[in-house]
């Protein structure tokens, strides 16, 4: 239930769309076939993978994670900037290599700011 409540909040904010769920509960066998970790939260039915409509939602998602993620035990992973993992099994984040340091939420500048602050060199 905590993960579904989290998703409902994010959906109400327009950050995720419930119609774009890529993966939910997986049996141990299905998880193995999908290449999931033996500790996958999908096996415990408290994780969902989503496709975001576009990369612009990353800023809002990261802002939410920073402000409220710890109190919600929110886990947020990025397979790509638009393919994400959400769970409620501990406050953490990671990027495409499953390491914390590559999470899009830990970059120095928010994604949209980074895009607009780049300077062109001749």
DSSP file (Angstrom, degrees, kcal/mol; ACC not computed):
  #  RESIDUE AA STRUCTURE BP1 BP2  ACC     N-H-->O    O-->H-N    N-H-->O    O-->H-N    TCO  KAPPA ALPHA  PHI   PSI    X-CA   Y-CA   Z-CA
    1    1 A X     >        0   0    0      0, 0.0     4,-2.5     0, 0.0     5,-0.2   0.000 360.0 360.0 360.0 -39.4    0.0    0.0    0.0
    2    2 A X  H  >  +     0   0    0      1,-0.2     4,-2.2     2,-0.2     5,-0.1   0.897 360.0  49.0 -58.5 -38.1    2.7    2.6    0.7
    3    3 A X  H  > S+     0   0    0      2,-0.2     4,-2.5     1,-0.2    -1,-0.2   0.905 110.9  49.6 -67.5 -40.0    4.0    2.3   -2.9
    4    4 A X  H  > S+     0   0    0      2,-0.2     4,-2.3     1,-0.2    -1,-0.2   0.880 110.3  50.8 -66.5 -36.7    0.5    2.7   -4.3
    5    5 A X  H  X S+     0   0    0     -4,-2.5     4,-2.0     2,-0.2    -2,-0.2   0.915 110.5  50.0 -64.5 -41.8    0.0    5.8   -2.1
    6    6 A X  H  X S+     0   0    0     -4,-2.2     4,-2.5    -5,-0.2     5,-0.2   0.938 111.2  48.0 -60.1 -48.1    3.3    7.2   -3.3
    7    7 A X  H  X S+     0   0    0     -4,-2.5     4,-2.7     1,-0.2    -1,-0.2   0.896 108.6  54.6 -61.8 -40.4    2.3    6.6   -7.0
    8    8 A X  H  X S+     0   0    0     -4,-2.3     4,-2.3     2,-0.2    -1,-0.2   0.902 109.7  47.7 -61.1 -40.4   -1.1    8.2   -6.4
    9    9 A X  H  X S+     0   0    0     -4,-2.0     4,-1.5     2,-0.2    -2,-0.2   0.932 113.6  46.4 -64.9 -45.9    0.6   11.4   -5.1
   10   10 A X  H  <>S+     0   0    0     -4,-2.5     5,-2.6     1,-0.2     6,-0.8   0.858 112.6  50.7 -66.4 -34.6    3.0   11.5   -8.0
   11   11 A X  H ><5S+     0   0    0     -4,-2.7     3,-1.5    -5,-0.2    -1,-0.2   0.916 107.3  52.8 -68.8 -42.2    0.2   10.9  -10.4
   12   12 A X  H 3<5S+     0   0    0     -4,-2.3    -1,-0.2     1,-0.3    -2,-0.2   0.809 108.7  51.7 -62.0 -29.0   -2.0   13.7   -8.9
   13   13 A X  T 3<5S-     0   0    0     -4,-1.5    -1,-0.3    -5,-0.1    -2,-0.2   0.502 116.7-116.6 -84.5  -5.1    1.0   16.0   -9.3
   14   14 A X  T < 5S+     0   0    0     -3,-1.5    -3,-0.2    -4,-0.3    -2,-0.1   0.682  84.3 115.2  79.1  18.2    1.3   15.0  -13.0
   15   15 A X  S   <S+     0   0    0     -5,-2.6    38,-0.3     1,-0.2     2,-0.3   0.897  77.9  21.7 -88.3 -44.5    4.8   13.5  -12.6
   16   16 A X        -     0   0    0     -6,-0.8     2,-0.5    -9,-0.2    -2,-0.2  -0.855  68.3-142.6-120.0 159.8    3.9    9.8  -13.4
   17   17 A X    >   -     0   0    0     34,-0.3     3,-2.8    -2,-0.3    34,-0.2  -0.985  10.2-144.4-123.6 120.6    1.1    8.3  -15.3
   18   18 A X  G >  S+     0   0    0     -2,-0.5     3,-0.9     1,-0.3    -1,-0.1   0.717  99.7  65.0 -56.6 -21.8   -0.4    5.0  -14.0
   19   19 A X  G 3  S+     0   0    0      1,-0.2    -1,-0.3    -3,-0.0    31,-0.0   0.607  93.5  63.2 -76.4 -10.0   -1.0    4.0  -17.6
   20   20 A X  G <   +     0   0    0     -3,-2.8    31,-2.1    31,-0.1     2,-0.4   0.014  67.3 136.9-105.9  28.2    2.8    4.0  -18.2
   21   21 A X  E <   -A   50   0A   0     -3,-0.9    29,-0.3    29,-0.2     3,-0.1  -0.612  27.2-179.0 -73.3 128.8    3.7    1.2  -15.7
   22   22 A X  E     +     0   0A   0     27,-3.2     2,-0.3    -2,-0.4    28,-0.2   0.764  65.7   8.8 -96.9 -33.0    6.2   -1.1  -17.3
   23   23 A X  E     +A   49   0A   0     26,-1.2    26,-2.6     3,-0.0    -1,-0.3  -0.992  58.4 156.5-153.9 140.5    6.7   -3.6  -14.5
   24   24 A X        +     0   0    0      1,-0.5    21,-0.1    -2,-0.3    22,-0.1  -0.034  62.0   9.0-128.0-125.7    5.1   -4.4  -11.1
   25   25 A X        -     0   0    0     20,-0.1    -1,-0.5    -2,-0.1     2,-0.4  -0.342  63.9-173.0 -62.2 139.5    5.0   -7.6   -9.1
   26   26 A X        -     0   0    0     16,-1.4    19,-0.2    -3,-0.1     2,-0.0  -1.000  21.6-128.8-132.8 135.5    7.3  -10.4  -10.4
   27   27 A X     >  -     0   0    0     -2,-0.4     4,-2.9     1,-0.1     5,-0.2  -0.336  39.3-102.1 -67.0 164.7    7.5  -14.0   -9.2
   28   28 A X  H  > S+     0   0    0      1,-0.2     4,-2.1     2,-0.2     5,-0.1   0.886 125.1  49.9 -57.8 -38.3   11.1  -15.1   -8.4
   29   29 A X  H  > S+     0   0    0      2,-0.2     4,-2.3     1,-0.2    -1,-0.2   0.934 112.3  45.3 -67.4 -46.4   11.2  -16.9  -11.8
   30   30 A X  H  > S+     0   0    0      1,-0.2     4,-1.9     2,-0.2    -2,-0.2   0.882 112.2  53.0 -64.8 -37.3    9.9  -13.9  -13.8
   31   31 A X  H  <>S+     0   0    0     -4,-2.9     5,-2.8     2,-0.2     4,-0.4   0.906 108.5  49.6 -63.7 -41.6   12.3  -11.6  -11.9
   32   32 A X  H ><5S+     0   0    0     -4,-2.1     3,-1.3    -5,-0.2    -2,-0.2   0.924 110.7  49.7 -62.5 -44.5   15.2  -13.9  -12.8
   33   33 A X  H 3<5S+     0   0    0     -4,-2.3    -1,-0.2     1,-0.3    -2,-0.2   0.835 108.6  53.6 -63.0 -32.8   14.2  -13.9  -16.5
   34   34 A X  T 3<5S-     0   0    0     -4,-1.9    -1,-0.3    -5,-0.2    -2,-0.2   0.513 117.8-113.5 -79.9  -4.2   14.0  -10.1  -16.4
   35   35 A X  T < 5 +     0   0    0     -3,-1.3    -3,-0.2    -4,-0.4    -2,-0.1   0.686  62.0 159.7  80.1  18.1   17.5  -10.0  -15.1
   36   36 A X      < -     0   0    0     -5,-2.8    -1,-0.2    -6,-0.2     2,-0.0  -0.315  45.9 -95.3 -74.3 157.3   16.3   -8.5  -11.7
   37   37 A X    >   -     0   0    0      1,-0.1     3,-1.8     2,-0.1    -1,-0.1  -0.315  26.9-120.8 -65.4 150.7   18.3   -8.6   -8.5
   38   38 A X  T 3  S+     0   0    0      1,-0.3    -1,-0.1    -6,-0.0    -6,-0.1   0.707 118.9  51.3 -66.0 -17.6   17.7  -11.5   -6.1
   39   39 A X  T 3  S+     0   0    0      4,-0.0    -1,-0.3     3,-0.0    -2,-0.1   0.121  83.3 150.6-101.4  18.7   16.8   -8.7   -3.6
   40   40 A X    X>  -     0   0    0     -3,-1.8     3,-0.6     1,-0.2     4,-0.5  -0.219  47.6-143.6 -56.7 135.4   14.4   -7.0   -6.1
   41   41 A X  T 34>S+     0   0    0      1,-0.2     5,-2.2     2,-0.2     6,-0.3   0.647  97.0  73.0 -72.6 -15.8   11.5   -5.1   -4.5
   42   42 A X  T >45S+     0   0    0      1,-0.2   -16,-1.4     3,-0.2     3,-1.2   0.867  91.3  55.9 -65.0 -35.9    9.3   -6.3   -7.4
   43   43 A X  T <45S+     0   0    0     -3,-0.6    -1,-0.2     1,-0.3    -2,-0.2   0.809 108.1  48.3 -66.2 -29.3    9.4   -9.8   -5.8
   44   44 A X  T 3<5S-     0   0    0     -4,-0.5    -1,-0.3    -3,-0.2    -2,-0.2   0.388 114.4-120.6 -90.7   2.5    8.0   -8.3   -2.6
   45   45 A X  T < 5S+     0   0    0     -3,-1.2    -3,-0.2    -4,-0.2   -20,-0.1   0.838  85.1 107.1  61.7  37.7    5.3   -6.4   -4.6
   46   46 A X      < +     0   0    0     -5,-2.2    42,-1.1   -22,-0.1     2,-0.3  -0.032  61.7  74.0-131.1  34.8    6.4   -3.0   -3.4
   47   47 A X  E     - B   0  87A   0     -6,-0.3     2,-0.4    40,-0.2    40,-0.2  -0.998  50.1-173.0-144.9 147.6    8.0   -1.6   -6.6
   48   48 A X  E     - B   0  86A   0     38,-2.6    38,-2.9    -2,-0.3     2,-0.4  -0.998  13.8-146.6-137.7 140.8    6.9   -0.3   -9.9
   49   49 A X  E     -AB  23  85A   0    -26,-2.6   -27,-3.2    -2,-0.4   -26,-1.2  -0.889  24.0-171.7-104.7 140.2    8.8    0.7  -13.0
   50   50 A X  E     -AB  21  84A   0     34,-2.3    34,-2.5    -2,-0.4     2,-0.5  -0.904  27.0-136.0-129.7 154.2    7.5    3.5  -15.2
   51   51 A X  E     - B   0  83A   0    -31,-2.1   -34,-0.3    -2,-0.3    32,-0.2  -0.968  30.0-141.0 -99.9 125.2    8.0    5.2  -18.5
   52   52 A X        -     0   0    0     30,-3.5     3,-0.1    -2,-0.5   -36,-0.1  -0.605  16.4-122.9 -80.8 149.8    7.9    9.0  -17.9
   53   53 A X  S    S-     0   0    0    -38,-0.3     2,-0.3    -2,-0.2    -1,-0.1   0.871  87.0 -17.1 -61.3 -36.8    6.2   11.0  -20.7
   54   54 A X    >   -     0   0    0     27,-0.1     3,-1.4    28,-0.0    -1,-0.2  -0.978  69.6 -98.8-162.3 165.9    9.3   13.0  -21.2
   55   55 A X  T >  S+     0   0    0     -2,-0.3     3,-1.4     1,-0.3     4,-0.4   0.634 106.4  79.4 -66.5 -15.5   12.6   14.0  -19.5
   56   56 A X  T 3> S+     0   0    0      1,-0.3     4,-0.6     2,-0.2     3,-0.5   0.727  83.6  63.8 -67.8 -19.0   11.2   17.3  -18.2
   57   57 A X  H <> S+     0   0    0     -3,-1.4     4,-2.4     1,-0.2    -1,-0.3   0.620  81.7  81.1 -78.3 -12.1    9.4   15.4  -15.4
   58   58 A X  H <> S+     0   0    0     -3,-1.4     4,-3.1     1,-0.2     5,-0.3   0.908  87.7  54.2 -60.3 -43.5   12.7   14.4  -13.9
   59   59 A X  H  > S+     0   0    0     -3,-0.5     4,-2.4    -4,-0.4    -1,-0.2   0.933 111.4  44.1 -57.7 -47.3   13.2   17.8  -12.2
   60   60 A X  H  X S+     0   0    0     -4,-0.6     4,-2.3     2,-0.2    -1,-0.2   0.893 114.1  50.6 -65.5 -39.8    9.8   17.5  -10.5
   61   61 A X  H  X S+     0   0    0     -4,-2.4     4,-2.5     2,-0.2    -2,-0.2   0.927 112.4  46.0 -64.3 -45.3   10.4   13.9   -9.5
   62   62 A X  H  X S+     0   0    0     -4,-3.1     4,-2.8     2,-0.2     5,-0.2   0.890 111.0  52.8 -65.6 -39.2   13.9   14.7   -8.1
   63   63 A X  H  X S+     0   0    0     -4,-2.4     4,-2.3    -5,-0.3     5,-0.2   0.925 111.1  47.2 -61.4 -43.7   12.5   17.7   -6.2
   64   64 A X  H  X>S+     0   0    0     -4,-2.3     4,-3.2     2,-0.2     5,-0.8   0.926 111.7  50.9 -61.8 -45.6    9.8   15.5   -4.7
   65   65 A X  H  X5S+     0   0    0     -4,-2.5     4,-1.5     1,-0.2     5,-0.5   0.916 112.4  46.3 -60.2 -44.9   12.3   12.8   -3.8
   66   66 A X  H  <5S+     0   0    0     -4,-2.8     4,-0.2     1,-0.2    -1,-0.2   0.909 120.4  38.4 -64.2 -42.0   14.6   15.4   -2.1
   67   67 A X  H  <5S+     0   0    0     -4,-2.3    -2,-0.2    -5,-0.2    -1,-0.2   0.873 138.3   7.6 -79.2 -38.8   11.7   17.0   -0.1
   68   68 A X  H  X5S+     0   0    0     -4,-3.2     4,-1.2    -5,-0.2    -3,-0.2   0.503  99.2  94.3-125.6  -7.7    9.6   14.0    0.8
   69   69 A X  H  XXS+     0   0    0     -4,-1.5     5,-2.7    -5,-0.8     4,-0.5   0.869  84.6  53.0 -60.1 -40.6   11.4   10.9   -0.1
   70   70 A X  H >45S+     0   0    0     -5,-0.5     3,-1.1    -4,-0.2    -1,-0.2   0.925 109.3  48.0 -64.6 -43.6   13.0   10.2    3.2
   71   71 A X  H 345S+     0   0    0      1,-0.2    -1,-0.2    -4,-0.1    -2,-0.2   0.743 117.1  44.4 -68.9 -20.7    9.7   10.4    5.1
   72   72 A X  H 3<5S-     0   0    0     -4,-1.2    -1,-0.2    -3,-0.3    -2,-0.2   0.392 107.3-123.1-100.3   1.3    8.2    8.1    2.6
   73   73 A X  T <<5 -     0   0    0     -3,-1.1    17,-2.3    -4,-0.5     2,-0.4   0.906  48.5-177.0  54.1  43.3   11.1    5.6    2.4
   74   74 A X      < -     0   0    0     -5,-2.7    18,-1.6    14,-0.2     2,-0.5  -0.599  20.7-163.6 -83.8 124.0   11.2    6.3   -1.3
   75   75 A X  E     -Cd  87  92A   0     12,-2.3    12,-1.7    -2,-0.4     2,-0.4  -0.901  10.0-174.3-100.0 133.9   13.6    4.5   -3.5
   76   76 A X  E     +Cd  86  93A   0     16,-2.0    18,-1.5    -2,-0.5     2,-0.3  -0.964   3.7 178.4-135.7 115.7   14.1    6.1   -6.9
   77   77 A X  E     -Cd  85  94A   0      8,-2.3     8,-2.4    -2,-0.4     2,-0.5  -0.892  16.8-149.2-118.6 149.4   16.1    4.6   -9.7
   78   78 A X  E     +C   84   0A   0     16,-1.6    20,-0.3    -2,-0.3     6,-0.2  -0.959  19.5 172.0-119.3 114.9   16.8    5.7  -13.2
   79   79 A X  S    S-     0   0    0      4,-2.8     2,-0.3    -2,-0.5     5,-0.2   0.833  88.0 -15.9 -81.3 -38.0   17.4    3.1  -16.0
   80   80 A X  S    S-     0   0    0      3,-1.6     3,-0.5    -3,-0.1    -1,-0.4  -0.853  89.2 -85.3-146.0 176.0   17.4    6.1  -18.4
   81   81 A X  S    S+     0   0    0     -2,-0.3   -27,-0.1     1,-0.2   -23,-0.1   0.721 131.3  32.1 -62.7 -17.6   16.1    9.6  -17.9
   82   82 A X  S    S+     0   0    0      1,-0.1   -30,-3.5   -29,-0.1     2,-0.6   0.441 106.6  73.5-119.0  -0.5   12.6    8.4  -18.8
   83   83 A X  E     +B   51   0A   0     -3,-0.5    -4,-2.8   -32,-0.2    -3,-1.6  -0.954  67.7 170.7-115.3 114.2   12.6    4.8  -17.5
   84   84 A X  E     -BC  50  78A   0    -34,-2.5   -34,-2.3    -2,-0.6     2,-0.4  -0.766  30.4-141.0-126.3 165.0   12.4    4.8  -13.7
   85   85 A X  E     -BC  49  77A   0     -8,-2.4    -8,-2.3    -2,-0.3     2,-0.4  -0.987  18.2-172.3-123.3 133.8   11.9    2.6  -10.7
   86   86 A X  E     +BC  48  76A   0    -38,-2.9   -38,-2.6    -2,-0.4     2,-0.3  -0.987  15.1 149.2-125.9 138.1    9.9    3.6   -7.6
   87   87 A X  E     -BC  47  75A   0    -12,-1.7   -12,-2.3    -2,-0.4   -40,-0.2  -0.944  43.6-132.4-151.6 176.4    9.5    1.7   -4.3
   88   88 A X  S    S+     0   0    0    -42,-1.1   -14,-0.2    -2,-0.3     3,-0.1  -0.359  72.2 107.5-127.5  51.2    9.0    2.3   -0.7
   89   89 A X  S    S-     0   0    0      1,-0.4   -15,-0.2   -43,-0.1     2,-0.1   0.036  90.6 -30.4-118.0  23.6   11.7    0.1    0.7
   90   90 A X  S    S-     0   0    0    -17,-2.3     2,-0.8   -18,-0.2    -1,-0.4  -0.270  71.3 -82.9 133.5 141.4   14.2    2.8    1.9
   91   91 A X  S    S+     0   0    0    -21,-0.2     2,-0.3    -2,-0.1   -16,-0.2  -0.585  76.5 115.5 -74.0 107.6   15.3    6.3    1.0
   92   92 A X  E     -d   75   0A   0    -18,-1.6   -16,-2.0    -2,-0.8     2,-0.3  -0.975  41.3-156.9-164.1 166.4   17.8    5.9   -1.8
   93   93 A X  E     +d   76   0A   0     -2,-0.3     2,-0.3   -18,-0.2   -16,-0.2  -0.979  10.9 176.6-150.1 157.8   18.5    6.7   -5.4
   94   94 A X  E     -d   77   0A   0    -18,-1.5   -16,-1.6    -2,-0.3    10,-0.3  -0.976  16.9-131.9-157.9 165.5   20.6    5.3   -8.2
   95   95 A X    >   -     0   0    0      4,-1.9     3,-2.5    -2,-0.3     8,-0.2  -0.277  52.9 -62.5-110.7-163.3   21.4    5.7  -11.9
   96   96 A X  T 3  S+     0   0    0      6,-0.4   -17,-0.1     1,-0.3     7,-0.1   0.702 132.8  50.1 -62.5 -21.7   21.7    3.5  -14.9
   97   97 A X  T 3  S-     0   0    0      2,-0.2    -1,-0.3   -19,-0.0     3,-0.1   0.248 117.1-111.8 -98.5  13.5   24.7    1.6  -13.4
   98   98 A X  S <  S+     0   0    0     -3,-2.5     2,-0.4   -20,-0.3    -2,-0.1   0.689  78.9 125.6  66.5  22.0   22.8    1.0  -10.2
   99   99 A X    >   -     0   0    0      1,-0.1    -4,-1.9     0, 0.0     3,-1.3  -0.883  66.1-130.1-111.9 144.7   25.1    3.3   -8.2
  100  100 A X  G >  S+     0   0    0     -2,-0.4     3,-2.0     1,-0.3     6,-0.1   0.880 102.5  63.4 -57.4 -42.6   24.0    6.3   -6.2
  101  101 A X  G 3  S+     0   0    0      1,-0.3    -1,-0.3    -6,-0.1    -7,-0.1   0.657  99.6  53.5 -63.5 -16.4   26.5    8.7   -7.7
  102  102 A X  G <  S+     0   0    0     -3,-1.3    -6,-0.4    -9,-0.1    -1,-0.3   0.367  77.3 124.4-101.0   6.3   24.9    8.4  -11.2
  103  103 A X    X   -     0   0    0     -3,-2.0     3,-1.5    -8,-0.2    -8,-0.2  -0.403  65.3-133.4 -63.6 139.6   21.4    9.2  -10.1
  104  104 A X  G >  S+     0   0    0    -10,-0.3     3,-0.7     1,-0.3     7,-0.2   0.680 104.9  64.5 -65.9 -17.2   19.9   12.1  -12.0
  105  105 A X  G 3  S+     0   0    0      1,-0.2    -1,-0.3   -29,-0.1    -2,-0.1   0.551  96.8  55.5 -83.4  -7.6   18.7   13.5   -8.6
  106  106 A X  G <  S+     0   0    0     -3,-1.5    -1,-0.2    -6,-0.1    -2,-0.2   0.312  77.1 120.1-107.9   8.0   22.3   14.0   -7.4
  107  107 A X  S <  S-     0   0    0     -3,-0.7     4,-0.1    -4,-0.1    -5,-0.0  -0.322  74.4-115.2 -68.5 158.2   23.6   16.2  -10.2
  108  108 A X  S    S+     0   0    0      1,-0.1     2,-0.3     2,-0.1    -1,-0.1   0.916  98.9  30.1 -61.9 -46.2   24.8   19.6   -9.3
  109  109 A X  S    S-     0   0    0      1,-0.1    -2,-0.1     2,-0.0    -1,-0.1  -0.881  96.6 -98.4-115.1 146.3   22.1   21.5  -11.2
  110  110 A X     >  -     0   0    0     -2,-0.3     4,-2.7     1,-0.1     5,-0.2  -0.241  43.9-105.9 -55.3 154.2   18.6   20.4  -11.9
  111  111 A X  H  > S+     0   0    0      1,-0.2     4,-2.0     2,-0.2     5,-0.1   0.882 118.5  46.1 -54.6 -47.3   18.2   18.9  -15.4
  112  112 A X  H  > S+     0   0    0      1,-0.2     4,-1.9     2,-0.2    -1,-0.2   0.884 113.7  49.7 -67.9 -36.3   16.4   21.8  -17.0
  113  113 A X  H  > S+     0   0    0      2,-0.2     4,-1.8     1,-0.2    -2,-0.2   0.900 109.4  51.9 -66.6 -40.3   18.8   24.3  -15.4
  114  114 A X  H  X S+     0   0    0     -4,-2.7     4,-0.5     1,-0.2    -2,-0.2   0.885 109.3  50.7 -63.3 -37.7   21.7   22.3  -16.7
  115  115 A X  H  < S+     0   0    0     -4,-2.0     3,-0.4    -5,-0.2    -1,-0.2   0.898 115.8  40.4 -66.6 -39.4   20.2   22.3  -20.2
  116  116 A X  H  < S+     0   0    0     -4,-1.9    -1,-0.2     1,-0.2    -2,-0.2   0.675 110.1  57.6 -86.1 -16.6   19.7   26.1  -20.2
  117  117 A X  H  < S+     0   0    0     -4,-1.8    -1,-0.2    -5,-0.1    -2,-0.2   0.492  76.7 113.5 -95.1  -1.6   23.0   27.1  -18.5
  118  118 A X     <  -     0   0    0     -4,-0.5     2,-0.3    -3,-0.4    -3,-0.0  -0.459  56.6-146.2 -69.2 138.7   25.3   25.5  -21.0
  119  119 A X        -     0   0    0     -2,-0.2     2,-0.4     0, 0.0    -2,-0.1  -0.802  10.1-125.4-105.4 150.2   27.4   27.9  -23.0
  120  120 A X        -     0   0    0     -2,-0.3     2,-0.4     2,-0.0     0, 0.0  -0.743  19.3-156.3 -93.6 139.4   28.5   27.4  -26.6
  121  121 A X              0   0    0     -2,-0.4     0, 0.0     1,-0.1     0, 0.0  -0.918 360.0 360.0-112.9 142.9   32.1   27.6  -27.5
  122  122 A X              0   0    0     -2,-0.4    -1,-0.1     0, 0.0    -2,-0.0   0.510 360.0 360.0 -68.1 360.0   33.3   28.4  -31.0
